[in-house]
């Protein structure tokens, strides 16, 4: 490594944030990345540990010690080359990945992990700034045609890899812009959508045909922006048409079926899924005109669900000007620090406070909603009770009933499966969770039971991280290349 004793000499340096009062005025990114000197110090902390668990902790297997060493030596261009060899979109993961690589960092066993995510962020931003990110054209064309259905990170990664292998790739998206949940699920203040737009231009330069506003499914599913299945689609293409026109089809749609909360009063106005609330703000930010946008202005907002989607609802509600924001989590409050000797190098259970929480939010743990209450058909509050986990189930704690005021309730309890209509239309077998059944082994990887049809990302594994979607898109691309050509030079 560049500095053998660096991990003993330097402390971890975190990326900075703009002040809360300033960043709440808009939906722009507010993270202040590390400068060159800070990046060098962080890279110097990378140990010559012999077995870099960070590589395995990273789903795309980024070659982390190598690019750390190159950053320490100020060889940024080669650092980008190393990063680019394993990750199609480091600007996505450098902004929104929870960094399982850092949890697995050897230094994290009894110290603070190397700031791997901040280094990745710095590398890719510099690469774009200096024009190092360029289209990679294939050396030859295969004459094979592949349809990729769903343009989230899995679909984008697969389309890019397949195009680089020489195939003619068409990327289908039912919404008006590509990006999937990356565009319409993640707020702009966490990742501005210009990052997706410039990758779309790169995909097109590499030969990918992008078709938006197209729903792939059975014609009977209907069309129109009011359909929960087709969303903003203007055209329907049937599976039979795709299978006739293309040599292979890859399904990479997101896990869009939100988990519901079927308690009394659920039908009251003012109770919405997070994925009704968040995409609307992203569309407004993009310049779209919406009638009746869901807004939190001056309202008491309750967010049910303690994960990232719930946190995104908190941040968006604060930017709307909510009167108060409270977030519920049914699980007990986790410890502030994990037991590292017990859990390392795996992802630890510990209290995570997001930037959105720091902007203003009351967090309630071990709480369950028993009933929504309302007046005149509109929600006015929730009846709750504290719970504890016993014998494999949640049990109510007597005497802990309470009522919370609420003008807007956002359900952010995760996603159960992809849209069933797409899988059913193709005749794809589903697993017990409603995802496409497709293995990831080396023989026939990512293939479904339907002829020529493959599945990857959330469509196959269920709700997951962006970095897992990129991994599956890359691996599925290799599997399809092998299926079409008998062998593949694409990295797995």
C-alpha positions as CSV (number, residue, x, y, z in Angstrom):
1,X,0.0,0.0,0.0
2,X,1.0,3.6,-0.4
3,X,1.5,4.2,3.3
4,X,1.8,1.0,5.3
5,X,1.3,2.8,8.7
6,X,-1.5,5.1,7.5
7,X,-4.3,3.3,9.4
8,X,-2.4,4.0,12.6
9,X,-1.7,7.6,11.9
10,X,-4.9,9.0,10.4
11,X,-8.5,9.2,11.5
12,X,-11.6,8.7,9.3
13,X,-12.9,11.9,7.6
14,X,-16.6,12.0,6.8
15,X,-18.1,13.9,3.9
16,X,-19.7,17.1,4.9
17,X,-23.2,18.5,4.6
18,X,-24.6,22.0,3.8
19,X,-26.4,23.5,6.8
20,X,-29.9,22.3,7.4
21,X,-31.5,25.7,6.9
22,X,-29.8,26.0,3.5
23,X,-30.5,22.6,2.1
24,X,-34.2,22.6,3.1
25,X,-34.8,25.4,0.6
26,X,-34.4,23.2,-2.4
27,X,-34.1,19.6,-3.7
28,X,-30.4,19.8,-4.7
29,X,-27.7,17.5,-3.5
30,X,-26.1,18.9,-0.4
31,X,-23.2,16.5,0.3
32,X,-19.8,18.1,0.3
33,X,-17.4,15.5,-1.0
34,X,-13.8,15.0,0.2
35,X,-11.1,17.1,-1.4
36,X,-7.9,15.7,-2.9
37,X,-6.0,15.9,0.4
38,X,-8.8,14.3,2.4
39,X,-9.2,11.5,-0.2
40,X,-5.4,10.8,0.0
41,X,-5.6,10.6,3.8
42,X,-8.6,8.2,3.6
43,X,-6.8,6.1,1.0
44,X,-3.7,6.0,3.2
45,X,-5.8,4.4,5.9
46,X,-6.4,1.3,3.7
47,X,-4.5,-1.5,5.3
48,X,-2.3,-4.1,3.6
49,X,-4.6,-6.6,5.3
50,X,-3.9,-9.6,3.1
51,X,-7.5,-10.6,2.8
52,X,-9.6,-7.6,1.7
53,X,-13.0,-8.5,3.0
54,X,-14.3,-5.2,1.5
55,X,-14.1,-6.9,-2.0
56,X,-16.6,-9.5,-0.9
57,X,-18.7,-7.1,1.1
58,X,-19.2,-5.1,-2.1
59,X,-21.9,-6.8,-4.3
60,X,-20.1,-5.7,-7.5
61,X,-16.7,-6.8,-6.0
62,X,-15.1,-3.4,-6.5
63,X,-11.3,-3.8,-6.4
64,X,-11.1,-1.4,-3.4
65,X,-7.5,-1.7,-2.2
66,X,-6.2,-1.1,-5.7
67,X,-8.1,2.1,-6.3
68,X,-7.4,3.3,-2.8
69,X,-3.7,2.9,-3.4
70,X,-3.9,4.7,-6.8
71,X,-5.8,7.6,-5.1
72,X,-3.1,7.8,-2.5
73,X,-0.5,8.1,-5.3
74,X,-2.7,10.8,-7.0
75,X,-3.1,8.5,-10.0
76,X,-6.8,9.3,-10.4
77,X,-7.2,8.2,-14.0
78,X,-6.0,4.7,-13.3
79,X,-8.1,4.7,-10.1
80,X,-11.1,5.4,-12.3
81,X,-10.1,2.6,-14.7
82,X,-10.0,0.1,-11.8
83,X,-13.4,1.3,-10.5
84,X,-15.0,1.3,-13.9
85,X,-13.9,-2.3,-14.5
86,X,-16.4,-3.6,-11.9
87,X,-19.1,-0.9,-11.5
88,X,-21.0,0.7,-14.4
89,X,-22.4,3.6,-12.4
90,X,-20.2,4.6,-9.5
91,X,-21.9,8.0,-9.3
92,X,-25.1,6.1,-8.2
93,X,-23.4,3.9,-5.6
94,X,-21.1,6.7,-4.5
95,X,-24.1,8.7,-3.5
96,X,-26.8,6.3,-2.3
97,X,-25.2,2.9,-1.4
98,X,-25.2,2.1,2.3
99,X,-21.6,0.9,1.8
100,X,-21.5,-2.8,2.9
101,X,-17.9,-2.6,1.8
102,X,-17.1,-0.4,4.8
103,X,-18.9,-2.7,7.2
104,X,-16.6,-5.5,5.9
105,X,-13.4,-3.3,6.1
106,X,-10.8,-5.1,8.1
107,X,-10.0,-1.8,9.9
108,X,-13.6,-1.6,11.0
109,X,-13.1,-4.6,13.3
110,X,-11.7,-2.4,16.0
111,X,-11.6,1.1,14.5
112,X,-13.5,3.3,12.0
113,X,-13.6,1.9,8.5
114,X,-11.8,3.4,5.6
115,X,-14.0,6.0,3.9
116,X,-14.4,3.8,0.8
117,X,-17.7,5.4,-0.4
118,X,-16.3,8.9,-0.2
119,X,-13.3,7.8,-2.2
120,X,-15.5,6.2,-4.8
121,X,-17.6,9.4,-5.0
122,X,-14.5,11.5,-5.5
123,X,-13.1,9.2,-8.2
124,X,-16.2,9.2,-10.4
125,X,-16.9,12.9,-10.0
126,X,-13.3,13.6,-11.1
127,X,-13.7,11.2,-14.0
128,X,-16.7,13.0,-15.3
129,X,-15.1,16.4,-14.8
130,X,-12.0,15.4,-16.8
131,X,-13.9,13.6,-19.6
132,X,-12.6,10.2,-18.8
133,X,-16.1,8.6,-19.0
134,X,-16.5,7.8,-22.7
135,X,-18.7,5.5,-24.7
136,X,-17.2,2.1,-25.2
137,X,-18.1,0.8,-28.6
138,X,-18.0,-2.9,-29.5
139,X,-15.2,-4.2,-31.7
140,X,-17.8,-6.1,-33.8
141,X,-21.6,-6.6,-34.0
142,X,-23.1,-10.0,-33.4
143,X,-26.4,-9.5,-35.2
144,X,-28.3,-10.7,-32.1
145,X,-31.1,-8.6,-30.7
146,X,-31.9,-8.3,-26.9
147,X,-34.8,-6.6,-25.2
148,X,-34.3,-5.3,-21.7
149,X,-37.5,-4.5,-19.9
150,X,-37.1,-2.1,-17.1
151,X,-34.6,0.7,-17.1
152,X,-33.5,0.9,-13.4
153,X,-29.9,0.2,-12.5
154,X,-30.2,-3.5,-13.3
155,X,-31.6,-2.8,-16.7
156,X,-29.2,0.0,-17.5
157,X,-26.2,-2.1,-16.4
158,X,-27.3,-5.1,-18.4
159,X,-28.1,-3.0,-21.5
160,X,-24.7,-1.4,-21.4
161,X,-22.8,-4.7,-21.0
162,X,-24.8,-6.4,-23.8
163,X,-24.2,-3.5,-26.2
164,X,-20.5,-3.6,-25.4
165,X,-20.6,-7.3,-26.3
166,X,-21.9,-6.3,-29.8
167,X,-25.6,-7.1,-29.4
168,X,-28.4,-4.8,-30.6
169,X,-30.1,-3.8,-27.4
170,X,-33.4,-2.1,-26.9
171,X,-34.2,-0.8,-23.4
172,X,-37.9,-0.5,-22.6
173,X,-39.3,1.7,-19.9
174,X,-43.0,2.2,-19.0
175,X,-42.4,5.7,-17.5
176,X,-41.6,8.8,-19.4
177,X,-37.9,8.8,-18.5
178,X,-35.4,6.0,-17.8
179,X,-34.1,5.2,-14.3
180,X,-36.9,3.2,-12.7
181,X,-37.0,3.6,-9.0
182,X,-33.6,5.3,-9.1
183,X,-35.4,8.2,-10.8
184,X,-38.9,8.1,-9.3
185,X,-38.2,6.6,-5.9
186,X,-35.0,8.3,-4.7
187,X,-35.3,12.1,-3.9
188,X,-33.2,14.5,-5.9
189,X,-31.6,15.8,-2.8
190,X,-29.9,12.3,-2.4
191,X,-29.1,11.9,-6.1
192,X,-29.9,14.5,-8.8
193,X,-31.3,13.0,-12.0
194,X,-28.8,14.6,-14.2
195,X,-26.5,11.7,-13.3
196,X,-29.0,9.3,-15.0
197,X,-29.5,11.6,-18.0
198,X,-25.8,11.6,-18.9
199,X,-25.6,7.9,-18.5
200,X,-28.6,7.6,-20.9
201,X,-26.7,9.6,-23.4
202,X,-23.7,7.3,-23.0
203,X,-26.0,4.2,-23.5
204,X,-27.3,5.7,-26.7
205,X,-23.8,6.5,-27.9
206,X,-22.9,2.9,-27.3
207,X,-25.8,1.7,-29.5
208,X,-28.6,1.1,-27.0
209,X,-32.1,2.1,-28.3
210,X,-34.1,3.6,-25.5
211,X,-37.9,3.4,-25.7
212,X,-39.9,5.1,-22.9
213,X,-43.6,5.2,-22.4
214,X,-43.9,1.5,-23.3
215,X,-45.5,-1.1,-21.1
216,X,-44.5,-4.7,-21.8
217,X,-47.3,-7.0,-20.8
218,X,-50.7,-8.4,-21.8
219,X,-52.8,-6.0,-23.9
220,X,-55.8,-6.5,-21.5
221,X,-53.8,-4.7,-18.8
222,X,-54.8,-1.4,-20.4
223,X,-53.1,1.9,-20.8
224,X,-53.0,5.3,-19.3
225,X,-51.4,7.3,-16.5
226,X,-54.2,6.3,-14.1
227,X,-53.3,2.6,-14.3
228,X,-51.3,1.3,-11.3
229,X,-49.7,-1.2,-13.6
230,X,-48.7,0.9,-16.6
231,X,-48.3,4.2,-14.8
232,X,-47.4,6.8,-17.5
233,X,-47.2,4.3,-20.4
234,X,-48.5,5.4,-23.8
235,X,-48.0,2.1,-25.7
236,X,-48.3,-1.6,-24.9
237,X,-46.1,-4.4,-26.4
238,X,-47.1,-8.0,-25.7
239,X,-44.6,-10.7,-24.7
240,X,-45.4,-12.5,-27.9
241,X,-44.3,-9.5,-29.9
242,X,-41.0,-9.2,-28.0
243,X,-40.2,-12.9,-28.2
244,X,-40.8,-12.8,-31.9
245,X,-38.7,-9.7,-32.5
246,X,-35.7,-10.4,-30.1
247,X,-33.3,-13.3,-29.6
248,X,-33.5,-12.8,-25.8
249,X,-35.5,-10.9,-23.3
250,X,-34.3,-9.7,-19.9
251,X,-36.9,-8.6,-17.3
252,X,-35.4,-6.1,-14.8
253,X,-38.4,-4.2,-13.4
254,X,-38.4,-3.0,-9.9
255,X,-40.2,-4.3,-6.8
256,X,-43.1,-1.9,-7.0
257,X,-45.8,-3.7,-5.0
258,X,-45.8,-1.7,-1.7
259,X,-46.5,-3.5,1.6
260,X,-49.9,-2.3,2.8
261,X,-51.3,-1.8,6.3
262,X,-54.8,-3.3,6.4
263,X,-56.2,-1.9,9.7
264,X,-59.5,-0.1,10.3
265,X,-59.7,3.3,8.7
266,X,-57.3,2.5,5.9
267,X,-59.7,3.9,3.3
268,X,-59.6,7.4,4.7
269,X,-58.3,10.2,2.5
270,X,-54.8,11.3,3.4
271,X,-53.2,7.8,3.7
272,X,-50.9,7.1,0.8
273,X,-48.0,4.8,-0.2
274,X,-44.6,6.4,-0.2
275,X,-44.4,5.6,-3.9
276,X,-47.4,7.7,-4.5
277,X,-45.8,10.6,-2.7
278,X,-42.1,10.5,-3.7
279,X,-42.4,10.2,-7.5
280,X,-44.6,13.2,-7.8
281,X,-42.0,15.5,-6.3
282,X,-39.4,14.1,-8.6
283,X,-41.6,14.8,-11.5
284,X,-42.2,18.4,-10.4
285,X,-38.5,18.9,-9.9
286,X,-38.0,17.7,-13.5
287,X,-40.4,20.4,-14.7
288,X,-43.6,18.4,-15.1
289,X,-46.9,20.0,-14.3
290,X,-49.1,17.9,-11.9
291,X,-52.6,18.4,-10.7
292,X,-53.3,17.7,-7.1
293,X,-49.8,16.9,-6.0
294,X,-49.5,15.2,-2.6
295,X,-48.0,17.9,-0.4
296,X,-47.1,18.0,3.3
297,X,-47.2,21.8,3.7
298,X,-48.4,22.7,7.2
299,X,-49.5,19.1,8.0
300,X,-48.7,16.7,10.8
301,X,-47.1,13.9,8.9
302,X,-46.7,10.3,10.1
303,X,-44.3,8.1,8.2
304,X,-44.9,4.4,8.9
305,X,-41.7,2.4,8.2
306,X,-38.2,3.0,9.5
307,X,-36.1,2.3,6.4
308,X,-34.6,4.3,3.7
309,X,-37.9,4.9,1.9
310,X,-39.3,6.3,5.1
311,X,-36.3,8.5,5.6
312,X,-36.9,9.8,2.0
313,X,-40.5,10.7,3.0
314,X,-39.2,12.6,6.0
315,X,-36.7,14.6,4.0
316,X,-39.3,15.4,1.3
317,X,-41.9,16.4,3.9
318,X,-39.5,18.7,5.6
319,X,-38.8,20.4,2.3
320,X,-42.5,20.8,1.7
321,X,-42.8,22.6,5.0
322,X,-44.5,20.0,7.2
323,X,-45.7,21.2,10.6
324,X,-44.3,18.0,12.2
325,X,-42.9,14.7,11.0
326,X,-43.0,11.5,13.0
327,X,-41.6,8.2,11.8
328,X,-42.8,4.9,13.2
329,X,-40.7,1.7,13.3
330,X,-42.3,-1.6,14.6
331,X,-38.9,-3.0,15.6
332,X,-37.2,-1.9,18.8
333,X,-34.6,0.8,18.8
334,X,-31.3,-0.9,17.8
335,X,-28.1,-0.2,19.7
336,X,-26.1,3.0,18.7
337,X,-23.0,0.8,18.2
338,X,-22.9,-2.7,16.9
339,X,-21.0,-5.6,18.6
340,X,-18.2,-5.7,16.0
341,X,-16.5,-8.9,17.2
342,X,-19.9,-10.6,16.9
343,X,-21.1,-9.3,13.5
344,X,-18.0,-8.2,11.5
345,X,-17.6,-8.5,8.5
346,X,-21.3,-8.7,7.9
347,X,-23.9,-5.9,7.8
348,X,-24.5,-4.9,11.4
349,X,-27.7,-4.0,13.1
350,X,-27.3,-0.6,14.7
351,X,-29.1,2.7,14.9
352,X,-28.8,4.7,11.7
353,X,-29.6,8.4,11.7
354,X,-29.9,9.8,8.2
355,X,-29.4,13.4,7.0
356,X,-33.2,13.6,6.7
357,X,-33.7,12.6,10.4
358,X,-31.2,15.4,11.3
359,X,-33.4,17.9,9.4
360,X,-36.3,17.4,11.8
361,X,-38.1,14.2,12.8
362,X,-39.4,12.4,15.9
363,X,-38.7,8.7,15.7
364,X,-40.8,6.2,17.5
365,X,-39.7,2.6,17.9
366,X,-41.5,-0.7,18.9
367,X,-44.8,0.9,17.9
368,X,-47.7,-0.5,15.9
369,X,-50.7,1.2,14.3
370,X,-54.0,-0.3,15.4
371,X,-56.4,2.0,13.7
372,X,-56.6,5.1,11.5
373,X,-59.2,7.6,12.7
374,X,-60.8,10.4,10.8
375,X,-63.5,13.0,10.3
376,X,-65.5,13.7,7.2
377,X,-63.7,10.9,5.4
378,X,-60.3,12.4,6.0
379,X,-57.6,11.0,8.3
380,X,-57.0,13.0,11.5
381,X,-54.9,10.6,13.6
382,X,-53.7,7.1,14.4
383,X,-54.3,4.9,17.4
384,X,-51.1,3.0,18.3
385,X,-49.7,0.6,20.9
386,X,-46.2,-0.3,21.9
387,X,-45.1,-3.9,21.0
388,X,-42.4,-6.3,21.9
389,X,-41.2,-9.4,20.0
390,X,-41.8,-12.6,21.8
391,X,-41.9,-16.2,20.5
392,X,-41.6,-15.2,16.9
393,X,-44.3,-12.6,16.9
394,X,-45.2,-9.1,18.0
395,X,-47.1,-8.8,21.3
396,X,-48.9,-5.6,22.5
397,X,-47.7,-4.1,25.7
398,X,-50.7,-3.4,27.9
399,X,-51.4,0.2,28.9
400,X,-49.3,1.7,26.1
401,X,-52.1,2.8,23.8
402,X,-51.7,6.3,22.4
403,X,-53.2,8.5,19.7
404,X,-51.2,10.6,17.3
405,X,-52.5,13.5,15.3
406,X,-52.0,13.1,11.5
407,X,-53.1,15.0,8.4
408,X,-51.0,12.9,6.1
409,X,-49.9,9.3,6.6
410,X,-47.2,7.8,4.3
411,X,-46.8,4.0,4.2
412,X,-43.1,3.1,3.7
413,X,-43.0,-0.4,4.9
414,X,-41.0,-1.9,2.0
415,X,-42.0,-3.7,-1.1
416,X,-43.2,-7.2,-1.4
417,X,-42.6,-8.1,-5.1
418,X,-42.5,-6.9,-8.7
419,X,-45.7,-6.2,-10.6
420,X,-47.3,-9.6,-11.1
421,X,-48.9,-8.6,-14.4
422,X,-45.5,-8.6,-16.2
423,X,-44.4,-12.0,-15.0
424,X,-47.8,-13.5,-15.6
425,X,-47.9,-12.2,-19.1
426,X,-44.6,-13.9,-19.9
427,X,-45.7,-17.1,-18.1
428,X,-42.7,-16.8,-15.7
429,X,-42.8,-19.0,-12.7
430,X,-42.6,-17.1,-9.4
431,X,-41.0,-18.0,-6.1
432,X,-42.8,-17.9,-2.7
433,X,-42.3,-14.2,-2.5
434,X,-43.8,-13.4,-5.9
435,X,-40.4,-12.8,-7.6
436,X,-39.3,-14.4,-10.9
437,X,-37.8,-17.8,-10.3
438,X,-34.4,-17.8,-11.9
439,X,-31.2,-19.2,-10.4
440,X,-27.8,-17.4,-10.5
441,X,-25.6,-20.5,-11.1
442,X,-23.1,-20.7,-13.9
443,X,-25.2,-23.0,-16.0
444,X,-28.2,-21.2,-17.3
445,X,-27.9,-18.4,-14.9
446,X,-30.7,-15.9,-14.6
447,X,-32.9,-17.9,-17.1
448,X,-36.5,-18.3,-16.3
449,X,-38.8,-21.2,-17.3
450,X,-40.1,-19.1,-20.3
451,X,-38.2,-19.5,-23.5
452,X,-35.5,-16.9,-24.1
453,X,-36.6,-14.9,-21.0
454,X,-34.2,-14.0,-18.3
455,X,-34.8,-12.0,-15.0
456,X,-32.4,-9.9,-12.8
457,X,-32.4,-7.3,-10.1
458,X,-35.5,-6.7,-8.0
459,X,-37.5,-8.7,-10.5
460,X,-35.6,-11.8,-9.4
461,X,-34.4,-11.1,-5.9
462,X,-37.0,-8.7,-4.6
463,X,-36.5,-5.4,-2.9
464,X,-32.8,-4.7,-2.7
465,X,-30.0,-2.2,-3.0
466,X,-28.9,-0.3,-6.2
467,X,-25.5,-2.0,-6.0
468,X,-27.1,-5.4,-6.0
469,X,-29.2,-4.4,-9.0
470,X,-26.0,-3.4,-10.9
471,X,-24.4,-6.7,-10.0
472,X,-27.3,-8.7,-11.2
473,X,-27.6,-6.7,-14.4
474,X,-23.9,-7.3,-15.2
475,X,-24.1,-11.0,-14.4
476,X,-27.4,-11.5,-16.4
477,X,-25.7,-9.8,-19.4
478,X,-22.9,-12.3,-19.3
479,X,-25.5,-15.2,-19.0
480,X,-27.4,-13.9,-22.0
481,X,-24.2,-13.4,-24.0
482,X,-23.3,-17.0,-23.3
483,X,-26.8,-18.1,-24.2
484,X,-26.6,-16.3,-27.6
485,X,-23.0,-16.9,-28.5
486,X,-21.9,-20.1,-26.6
487,X,-19.3,-18.2,-24.7
488,X,-18.7,-14.7,-23.2
489,X,-15.9,-12.3,-22.5
490,X,-18.0,-10.1,-20.3
491,X,-16.9,-10.0,-16.7
492,X,-19.1,-11.9,-14.2
